[in-house]
């Protein structure tokens, strides 16, 4: 995992958003990667390829999406994040 997608060091998406050492752009990149991985896990679950933590993906996805929406709503009109 590279530095732009190292969301796994955060316990929750809310903790990632609260990390003051990351810029808004970095937070968005990590959350977008997290979202994609959760969606992939859900697809795998639908195909009976169970994960180690069944149900976790489905529970986390709405929270990740809410954090993404929060950060995106804080962007300026020209699309550049404010933080």
C-alpha positions as CSV (number, residue, x, y, z in Angstrom):
1,X,0.0,0.0,0.0
2,X,1.4,3.4,-0.9
3,X,1.2,6.6,1.1
4,X,-1.8,7.9,-0.8
5,X,-3.9,4.9,0.2
6,X,-2.7,4.0,3.7
7,X,-6.1,4.4,5.2
8,X,-5.6,1.1,7.1
9,X,-3.7,2.9,9.8
10,X,-7.0,4.7,10.8
11,X,-9.5,2.9,13.0
12,X,-12.4,4.8,11.4
13,X,-13.0,7.2,8.5
14,X,-13.8,9.9,11.0
15,X,-10.4,9.5,12.6
16,X,-8.8,9.9,9.1
17,X,-10.8,13.1,8.5
18,X,-9.7,14.5,11.9
19,X,-6.0,13.9,11.1
20,X,-4.5,17.4,11.0
21,X,-1.3,16.1,9.4
22,X,-3.1,15.5,6.1
23,X,-4.3,18.0,3.6
24,X,-7.9,17.7,2.3
25,X,-6.5,16.3,-1.0
26,X,-4.7,13.6,0.9
27,X,-7.8,12.8,2.9
28,X,-9.9,12.6,-0.2
29,X,-7.4,10.2,-1.9
30,X,-7.3,7.9,1.1
31,X,-11.1,7.9,1.6
32,X,-11.6,7.3,-2.1
33,X,-9.3,4.3,-2.0
34,X,-11.0,3.0,1.2
35,X,-14.4,3.4,-0.6
36,X,-13.2,1.4,-3.6
37,X,-11.8,-1.4,-1.4
38,X,-15.0,-1.6,0.6
39,X,-17.0,-1.8,-2.6
40,X,-14.7,-4.6,-3.9
41,X,-15.2,-6.5,-0.6
42,X,-19.0,-6.2,-0.9
43,X,-18.8,-7.5,-4.5
44,X,-16.7,-10.4,-3.4
45,X,-19.2,-11.1,-0.6
46,X,-22.1,-11.1,-3.1
47,X,-20.1,-13.7,-5.0
48,X,-19.8,-15.9,-1.8
49,X,-16.2,-15.0,-1.4
50,X,-16.4,-14.1,2.3
51,X,-14.0,-11.8,4.1
52,X,-12.4,-12.2,7.4
53,X,-14.7,-9.6,8.9
54,X,-18.1,-10.2,7.3
55,X,-20.5,-7.2,7.5
56,X,-17.7,-4.8,8.3
57,X,-17.6,-3.5,4.7
58,X,-21.3,-2.8,4.6
59,X,-21.1,-1.0,7.9
60,X,-18.1,1.1,7.0
61,X,-19.1,2.1,3.5
62,X,-21.8,4.6,4.4
63,X,-19.4,6.2,7.0
64,X,-16.6,6.5,4.4
65,X,-19.1,8.0,1.9
66,X,-20.4,10.5,4.5
67,X,-16.8,11.6,5.2
68,X,-16.1,12.0,1.5
69,X,-19.3,14.1,1.1
70,X,-18.2,16.3,4.0
71,X,-14.8,16.9,2.5
72,X,-16.1,17.5,-0.9
73,X,-18.7,20.0,0.4
74,X,-15.8,22.0,1.9
75,X,-14.2,22.5,-1.5
76,X,-14.2,25.9,-3.1
77,X,-16.1,26.6,-6.3
78,X,-13.0,26.1,-8.4
79,X,-12.7,22.5,-7.0
80,X,-9.6,23.1,-4.9
81,X,-10.0,21.8,-1.3
82,X,-10.0,24.5,1.3
83,X,-8.0,22.6,3.9
